[in-house]
Amino acid sequence: MSHIIKAITKEVQDKLTPMLVLEDFIEGNSRFIANKANTADHKALITQTTTGQHPKAIVLSCIDSRVPVELIFDQTIGDVFVARVAGNFENTDILGSMEYSCKVAGSKLVFVLGHESCGAVKAACDHVELGNITAMLDNIQPAVKKSEGEVSGEHNSSNRGFVDKTIENNVLLTIERIREKSPILKEMEAMKEIKIVGGVYHISSGKVTLI
């Protein structure tokens, strides 16, 4: 545990590798679980980042209030870009945000983060239809269909195993589609300039499991 008083600079960001950033996330999550998170001088960090930012990663997360992205990875001001949408799937706007984060702003890691007991995934499993939620949940249906071929029992939210598999599949399929839909990110990954990875956050323990 340490006291953070300096924001990431361009020089620091340039020296980071995708694997170093991923390891930093894993170590940060371990500190979070152990209740040993770093402290930070927020006023100093605000001052240092007023004229620019050099985040190490972009995280695509669900909107769930129980998944505070910066906290669970023990990150602070200037460390990470965060894109959030119910069900943590990609769309054109989020892909553009990822491309900006990595190609323009220099981030080294794209992390797709699903989470245990995801309400959006449960709703997709139950084929809920309500206003704009219907179209939003269509993005999660490929994961539902994949899980239907992998998990026995009832294919709805009453089946915990089915929901868990769909949460995982939704992360994996989102990563696949990011590579398919963004030649920029696919090329950066091929050149080892970035890594695109996924994980699931367990709201019952605080642990992020890589998948």
KOLVOLO-161695 format. One record per atom (N, C-alpha, C): residue number from 1; atom name; x, y, z. Coordinates in steps of 0.1 Angstrom, whole numbers, plus 5000, padded with zeros to 4 digits. Last residue first. Layout:
// KOLVOLO-161695
NUM,CA,X,Y,Z
...
This chain:
// KOLVOLO-161695
211,N,4893,4855,4822
211,CA,4887,4843,4814
211,C,4893,4843,4800
210,N,4901,4864,4856
210,CA,4904,4865,4841
210,C,4898,4853,4834
209,N,4881,4876,4881
209,CA,4887,4864,4875
209,C,4889,4865,4861
208,N,4882,4897,4908
208,CA,4881,4897,4893
208,C,4888,4884,4888
207,N,4865,4898,4939
207,CA,4876,4893,4931
207,C,4873,4893,4916
206,N,4845,4904,4956
206,CA,4853,4915,4952
206,C,4864,4911,4942
205,N,4826,4886,4965
205,CA,4839,4885,4971
205,C,4848,4897,4967
204,N,4802,4890,4952
204,CA,4802,4884,4965
204,C,4815,4884,4972
203,N,4807,4899,4927
203,CA,4802,4909,4937
203,C,4801,4904,4951
202,N,4833,4893,4908
202,CA,4824,4886,4917
202,C,4819,4895,4928
201,N,4838,4900,4874
201,CA,4839,4905,4888
201,C,4829,4898,4896
200,N,4856,4885,4849
200,CA,4843,4886,4855
200,C,4846,4890,4870
199,N,4874,4895,4819
199,CA,4872,4890,4832
199,C,4858,4891,4837
198,N,4896,4898,4790
198,CA,4883,4898,4797
198,C,4883,4892,4810
197,N,4916,4918,4768
197,CA,4914,4907,4777
197,C,4900,4908,4783
196,N,4939,4927,4745
196,CA,4925,4928,4747
196,C,4921,4916,4755
195,N,4969,4947,4746
195,CA,4962,4934,4749
195,C,4947,4937,4750
194,N,4989,4965,4723
194,CA,4979,4964,4733
194,C,4976,4950,4735
193,N,5011,4960,4707
193,CA,5010,4974,4713
193,C,4999,4974,4724
192,N,5014,4938,4692
192,CA,5017,4937,4706
192,C,5018,4951,4713
191,N,5004,4937,4667
191,CA,5017,4943,4668
191,C,5022,4943,4683
190,N,4979,4927,4673
190,CA,4988,4919,4665
190,C,5002,4924,4666
189,N,4968,4950,4685
189,CA,4970,4938,4693
189,C,4980,4928,4686
188,N,4967,4967,4663
188,CA,4975,4971,4675
188,C,4978,4959,4684
187,N,4949,4953,4647
187,CA,4963,4955,4643
187,C,4972,4958,4654
186,N,4926,4955,4663
186,CA,4931,4942,4659
186,C,4946,4943,4655
185,N,4922,4983,4664
185,CA,4925,4975,4676
185,C,4931,4962,4673
184,N,4916,4987,4636
184,CA,4927,4994,4643
184,C,4931,4987,4656
183,N,4895,4971,4630
183,CA,4908,4968,4624
183,C,4919,4975,4631
182,N,4869,4963,4648
182,CA,4879,4974,4648
182,C,4892,4969,4643
181,N,4853,4941,4645
181,CA,4847,4954,4641
181,C,4858,4965,4641
180,N,4868,4919,4655
180,CA,4862,4919,4641
180,C,4858,4933,4636
179,N,4875,4927,4680
179,CA,4886,4924,4670
179,C,4880,4924,4656
178,N,4850,4929,4691
178,CA,4859,4941,4691
178,C,4870,4939,4681
177,N,4840,4903,4689
177,CA,4835,4914,4680
177,C,4843,4926,4680
176,N,4856,4891,4709
176,CA,4857,4886,4695
176,C,4852,4897,4685
175,N,4847,4904,4731
175,CA,4861,4905,4727
175,C,4863,4901,4713
174,N,4821,4895,4732
174,CA,4823,4910,4730
174,C,4838,4912,4726
173,N,4825,4868,4737
173,CA,4819,4872,4723
173,C,4821,4887,4721
172,N,4834,4870,4763
172,CA,4842,4864,4753
172,C,4838,4868,4739
171,N,4812,4882,4777
171,CA,4826,4888,4777
171,C,4834,4883,4765
170,N,4793,4863,4772
170,CA,4791,4877,4767
170,C,4804,4885,4767
169,N,4803,4841,4785
169,CA,4802,4841,4770
169,C,4800,4855,4765
168,N,4799,4849,4812
168,CA,4812,4846,4806
168,C,4812,4847,4791
167,N,4771,4851,4812
167,CA,4779,4863,4816
167,C,4793,4861,4810
166,N,4764,4825,4806
166,CA,4761,4836,4797
166,C,4769,4848,4800
165,N,4773,4811,4828
165,CA,4779,4808,4815
165,C,4776,4819,4805
164,N,4755,4823,4847
164,CA,4770,4824,4849
164,C,4777,4822,4836
163,N,4730,4814,4838
163,CA,4734,4828,4839
163,C,4749,4830,4839
162,N,4734,4786,4840
162,CA,4731,4792,4827
162,C,4734,4807,4827
161,N,4737,4784,4868
161,CA,4747,4780,4859
161,C,4746,4785,4845
160,N,4711,4793,4877
160,CA,4724,4800,4880
160,C,4735,4796,4871
159,N,4682,4795,4864
159,CA,4693,4786,4863
159,C,4706,4793,4865
158,N,4665,4816,4862
158,CA,4663,4807,4874
158,C,4675,4797,4875
157,N,4667,4828,4838
157,CA,4675,4834,4849
157,C,4674,4826,4862
156,N,4668,4800,4815
156,CA,4663,4813,4819
156,C,4671,4817,4832
155,N,4667,4773,4805
155,CA,4674,4784,4799
155,C,4668,4797,4802
154,N,4670,4745,4826
154,CA,4662,4756,4821
154,C,4670,4768,4816
153,N,4694,4721,4816
153,CA,4684,4726,4825
153,C,4677,4738,4818
152,N,4729,4726,4804
152,CA,4716,4719,4805
152,C,4707,4725,4815
151,N,4748,4745,4783
151,CA,4744,4743,4797
151,C,4730,4736,4796
150,N,4754,4749,4756
150,CA,4765,4745,4765
150,C,4760,4741,4779
149,N,4735,4761,4741
149,CA,4741,4748,4736
149,C,4752,4742,4745
148,N,4730,4783,4756
148,CA,4719,4773,4754
148,C,4724,4760,4749
147,N,4752,4799,4752
147,CA,4750,4791,4764
147,C,4740,4781,4764
146,N,4746,4810,4727
146,CA,4758,4801,4729
146,C,4757,4793,4741
145,N,4723,4825,4733
145,CA,4722,4814,4724
145,C,4734,4804,4725
144,N,4735,4844,4750
144,CA,4724,4835,4755
144,C,4723,4823,4746
143,N,4753,4857,4732
143,CA,4758,4849,4744
143,C,4748,4840,4750
142,N,4734,4869,4714
142,CA,4744,4859,4710
142,C,4750,4850,4721
141,N,4720,4887,4732
141,CA,4714,4874,4728
141,C,4724,4864,4722
140,N,4730,4911,4738
140,CA,4735,4900,4746
140,C,4730,4887,4742
139,N,4718,4929,4721
139,CA,4733,4927,4720
139,C,4738,4916,4728
138,N,4692,4929,4729
138,CA,4695,4922,4717
138,C,4710,4919,4715
137,N,4691,4947,4749
137,CA,4693,4933,4753
137,C,4696,4924,4741
136,N,4685,4970,4735
136,CA,4697,4969,4742
136,C,4701,4955,4745
135,N,4659,4966,4727
135,CA,4669,4967,4717
135,C,4683,4965,4723
134,N,4646,4965,4752
134,CA,4645,4954,4743
134,C,4656,4954,4733
133,N,4650,4990,4764
133,CA,4657,4979,4770
133,C,4657,4967,4760
132,N,4632,5008,4753
132,CA,4645,5007,4747
132,C,4654,4996,4752
131,N,4604,4988,4764
131,CA,4610,5001,4758
131,C,4623,4999,4751
130,N,4609,4956,4770
130,CA,4604,4968,4777
130,C,4611,4980,4771
129,N,4611,4922,4774
129,CA,4609,4933,4764
129,C,4602,4945,4771
128,N,4634,4895,4782
128,CA,4625,4907,4786
128,C,4624,4917,4775
127,N,4645,4870,4780
127,CA,4639,4876,4768
127,C,4629,4887,4772
126,N,4659,4859,4800
126,CA,4645,4858,4802
126,C,4637,4864,4790
125,N,4685,4866,4793
125,CA,4682,4852,4794
125,C,4667,4849,4795
124,N,4682,4893,4796
124,CA,4684,4888,4782
124,C,4681,4873,4782
123,N,4681,4895,4823
123,CA,4670,4900,4815
123,C,4670,4894,4801
122,N,4706,4886,4830
122,CA,4695,4878,4835
122,C,4682,4882,4826
121,N,4721,4906,4818
121,CA,4723,4893,4813
121,C,4711,4884,4817
120,N,4713,4928,4835
120,CA,4711,4928,4820
120,C,4712,4914,4814
119,N,4722,4920,4860
119,CA,4708,4921,4857
119,C,4704,4921,4843
118,N,4746,4897,4869
118,CA,4743,4908,4861
118,C,4728,4909,4857
117,N,4759,4879,4887
117,CA,4745,4884,4890
117,C,4741,4896,4882
116,N,4792,4890,4881
116,CA,4783,4881,4887
116,C,4769,4887,4889
115,N,4802,4908,4852
115,CA,4801,4906,4866
115,C,4790,4896,4870
114,N,4828,4917,4828
114,CA,4815,4913,4831
114,C,4814,4911,4846
113,N,4849,4938,4811
113,CA,4846,4933,4825
113,C,4831,4930,4827
112,N,4875,4939,4790
112,CA,4861,4938,4790
112,C,4857,4931,4803
111,N,4901,4961,4786
111,CA,4896,4951,4795
111,C,4881,4951,4795
110,N,4929,4968,4768
110,CA,4914,4969,4767
110,C,4909,4957,4775
109,N,4959,4986,4773
109,CA,4950,4974,4776
109,C,4936,4978,4774
108,N,4973,5009,4769
108,CA,4979,4996,4765
108,C,4970,4984,4767
107,N,4967,5042,4755
107,CA,4964,5031,4765
107,C,4969,5018,4760
106,N,4971,5064,4738
106,CA,4982,5056,4742
106,C,4980,5045,4752
105,N,4953,5081,4725
105,CA,4958,5085,4739
105,C,4968,5076,4745
104,N,4950,5069,4700
104,CA,4953,5084,4701
104,C,4959,5087,4715
103,N,4947,5042,4703
103,CA,4955,5047,4692
103,C,4959,5062,4693
102,N,4933,5039,4728
102,CA,4945,5032,4725
102,C,4954,5038,4714
101,N,4911,5057,4729
101,CA,4919,5054,4741
101,C,4933,5048,4738
100,N,4901,5056,4703
100,CA,4906,5068,4708
100,C,4916,5065,4720
99,N,4892,5029,4704
99,CA,4902,5033,4694
99,C,4909,5046,4698
98,N,4872,5032,4724
98,CA,4884,5023,4726
98,C,4895,5027,4717
97,N,4854,5049,4712
97,CA,4861,5053,4724
97,C,4873,5045,4727
96,N,4846,5033,4690
96,CA,4853,5045,4688
96,C,4861,5050,4700
95,N,4833,5013,4705
95,CA,4845,5010,4697
95,C,4853,5022,4694
94,N,4813,5029,4715
94,CA,4822,5023,4725
94,C,4835,5019,4717
93,N,4799,5035,4692
93,CA,4804,5046,4700
93,C,4815,5041,4710
92,N,4792,5009,4682
92,CA,4800,5018,4674
92,C,4807,5029,4683
91,N,4795,4987,4711
91,CA,4788,4992,4700
91,C,4797,5002,4692
90,N,4799,4959,4733
90,CA,4805,4969,4724
90,C,4794,4975,4715
89,N,4786,4953,4766
89,CA,4788,4949,4752
89,C,4793,4961,4744
88,N,4777,4954,4794
88,CA,4791,4955,4790
88,C,4794,4949,4776
87,N,4752,4955,4806
87,CA,4756,4943,4799
87,C,4770,4943,4792
86,N,4749,4989,4803
86,CA,4743,4977,4809
86,C,4746,4965,4800
85,N,4780,5004,4800
85,CA,4767,5002,4794
85,C,4762,4989,4800
84,N,4809,5025,4801
84,CA,4799,5017,4808
84,C,4786,5016,4801
83,N,4843,5028,4800
83,CA,4831,5029,4792
83,C,4821,5020,4799
82,N,4870,5046,4813
82,CA,4860,5036,4816
82,C,4847,5039,4807
81,N,4905,5049,4814
81,CA,4893,5053,4807
81,C,4883,5042,4811
80,N,4927,5054,4842
80,CA,4919,5045,4833
80,C,4908,5053,4826
79,N,4942,5073,4856
79,CA,4947,5060,4854
79,C,4940,5052,4843
78,N,4932,5098,4864
78,CA,4942,5098,4853
78,C,4947,5084,4849
77,N,4927,5089,4898
77,CA,4925,5099,4888
77,C,4936,5098,4877
76,N,4933,5053,4902
76,CA,4929,5066,4907
76,C,4928,5076,4895
75,N,4928,5019,4912
75,CA,4933,5029,4903
75,C,4927,5042,4907
74,N,4920,4992,4921
74,CA,4928,5002,4929
74,C,4935,5011,4920
73,N,4900,4978,4909
73,CA,4914,4976,4904
73,C,4924,4985,4911
72,N,4878,4987,4923
72,CA,4881,4973,4923
72,C,4895,4969,4917
71,N,4878,5015,4917
71,CA,4881,5010,4931
71,C,4885,4995,4931
70,N,4873,5018,4890
70,CA,4886,5023,4896
70,C,4889,5017,4909
69,N,4846,5005,4889
69,CA,4858,5000,4882
69,C,4871,5005,4888
68,N,4824,4993,4910
68,CA,4831,5006,4908
68,C,4845,5004,4902
67,N,4799,4976,4909
67,CA,4811,4974,4902
67,C,4818,4987,4899
66,N,4774,4982,4919
66,CA,4783,4974,4928
66,C,4796,4971,4921
65,N,4760,4995,4899
65,CA,4766,5003,4910
65,C,4775,4995,4919
64,N,4764,4986,4865
64,CA,4761,4982,4879
64,C,4768,4990,4890
63,N,4769,4990,4839
63,CA,4766,5002,4847
63,C,4764,4999,4862
62,N,4799,4970,4830
62,CA,4784,4972,4831
62,C,4782,4985,4839
61,N,4828,4982,4811
61,CA,4821,4976,4823
61,C,4806,4978,4821
60,N,4858,4983,4797
60,CA,4844,4983,4793
60,C,4836,4975,4804
59,N,4886,5002,4803
59,CA,4877,4992,4808
59,C,4863,4993,4803
58,N,4917,5010,4790
58,CA,4903,5013,4790
58,C,4895,5001,4794
57,N,4948,5022,4805
57,CA,4939,5012,4800
57,C,4925,5018,4798
56,N,4964,5042,4814
56,CA,4971,5030,4810
56,C,4962,5020,4803
55,N,4961,5077,4804
55,CA,4956,5065,4811
55,C,4963,5052,4805
54,N,4970,5105,4804
54,CA,4977,5094,4798
54,C,4974,5081,4804
53,N,4960,5139,4799
53,CA,4958,5126,4806
53,C,4966,5115,4797
52,N,4961,5175,4806
52,CA,4962,5163,4798
52,C,4961,5150,4806
51,N,4958,5196,4824
51,CA,4962,5199,4810
51,C,4963,5187,4801
50,N,4951,5184,4848
50,CA,4942,5195,4842
50,C,4945,5197,4827
49,N,4966,5166,4862
49,CA,4959,5161,4850
49,C,4950,5172,4843
48,N,4976,5180,4884
48,CA,4986,5174,4874
48,C,4979,5170,4861
47,N,4953,5186,4898
47,CA,4961,5197,4893
47,C,4970,5191,4882
46,N,4944,5160,4905
46,CA,4936,5169,4897
46,C,4944,5180,4890
45,N,4965,5152,4921
45,CA,4963,5145,4908
45,C,4954,5153,4899
44,N,4963,5169,4943
44,CA,4975,5169,4935
44,C,4973,5163,4921
43,N,4938,5161,4952
43,CA,4940,5175,4948
43,C,4952,5176,4939
42,N,4942,5134,4959
42,CA,4933,5137,4948
42,C,4935,5152,4943
41,N,4965,5115,4968
41,CA,4963,5129,4970
41,C,4955,5134,4958
40,N,4954,5083,4979
40,CA,4959,5092,4968
40,C,4956,5106,4973
39,N,4962,5049,4989
39,CA,4956,5062,4991
39,C,4961,5071,4981
38,N,4956,5015,4978
38,CA,4965,5027,4979
38,C,4956,5039,4983
37,N,4940,4990,4998
37,CA,4941,4999,4986
37,C,4950,5010,4989
36,N,4935,4968,5014
36,CA,4948,4975,5015
36,C,4950,4984,5003
35,N,4915,4949,5014
35,CA,4913,4962,5021
35,C,4926,4969,5023
34,N,4919,4927,4999
34,CA,4925,4927,5012
34,C,4923,4939,5020
33,N,4907,4936,4975
33,CA,4901,4924,4983
33,C,4906,4924,4997
32,N,4926,4955,4968
32,CA,4912,4959,4970
32,C,4905,4948,4979
31,N,4948,4940,4963
31,CA,4948,4950,4974
31,C,4934,4954,4978
30,N,4939,4926,4941
30,CA,4943,4918,4953
30,C,4943,4928,4965
29,N,4936,4946,4922
29,CA,4924,4939,4927
29,C,4927,4931,4940
28,N,4962,4953,4919
28,CA,4953,4962,4924
28,C,4941,4956,4930
27,N,4972,4930,4906
27,CA,4977,4933,4919
27,C,4968,4943,4926
26,N,4957,4932,4882
26,CA,4955,4920,4891
26,C,4960,4923,4905
25,N,4967,4957,4872
25,CA,4952,4955,4875
25,C,4950,4943,4885
24,N,4993,4950,4869
24,CA,4990,4961,4878
24,C,4975,4960,4882
23,N,4991,4931,4849
23,CA,4996,4927,4862
23,C,4993,4937,4872
22,N,4982,4948,4828
22,CA,4974,4937,4833
22,C,4978,4933,4847
21,N,5005,4964,4825
21,CA,4992,4970,4829
21,C,4983,4959,4835
20,N,5024,4945,4817
20,CA,5026,4952,4829
20,C,5013,4959,4835
19,N,5012,4937,4792
19,CA,5013,4928,4803
19,C,5016,4934,4817
18,N,5015,4961,4777
18,CA,5002,4956,4780
18,C,5002,4946,4792
17,N,5040,4982,4793
17,CA,5037,4972,4783
17,C,5023,4967,4786
16,N,5052,5015,4798
16,CA,5043,5004,4802
16,C,5041,4995,4790
15,N,5065,5037,4788
15,CA,5074,5026,4793
15,C,5065,5013,4797
14,N,5046,5055,4782
14,CA,5053,5049,4771
14,C,5061,5037,4776
13,N,5037,5063,4808
13,CA,5028,5055,4799
13,C,5036,5048,4788
12,N,5059,5078,4816
12,CA,5055,5066,4823
12,C,5047,5057,4815
11,N,5057,5099,4797
11,CA,5069,5091,4798
11,C,5067,5078,4805
10,N,5032,5110,4802
10,CA,5035,5103,4789
10,C,5047,5094,4790
9,N,5024,5101,4836
9,CA,5028,5110,4826
9,C,5030,5103,4813
8,N,5000,5096,4861
8,CA,5007,5090,4850
8,C,5011,5101,4840
7,N,5004,5117,4890
7,CA,4996,5111,4880
7,C,5005,5105,4869
6,N,5016,5113,4923
6,CA,5019,5117,4909
6,C,5010,5109,4899
5,N,5009,5103,4947
5,CA,5009,5118,4946
5,C,5012,5122,4932
4,N,4996,5077,4966
4,CA,4998,5082,4952
4,C,4998,5097,4951
3,N,5010,5058,4990
3,CA,5002,5071,4988
3,C,5006,5076,4975
2,N,5005,5022,4992
2,CA,5013,5034,4991
2,C,5004,5046,4989
1,N,5009,4988,5000
1,CA,5000,5000,5000
1,C,5009,5012,5000
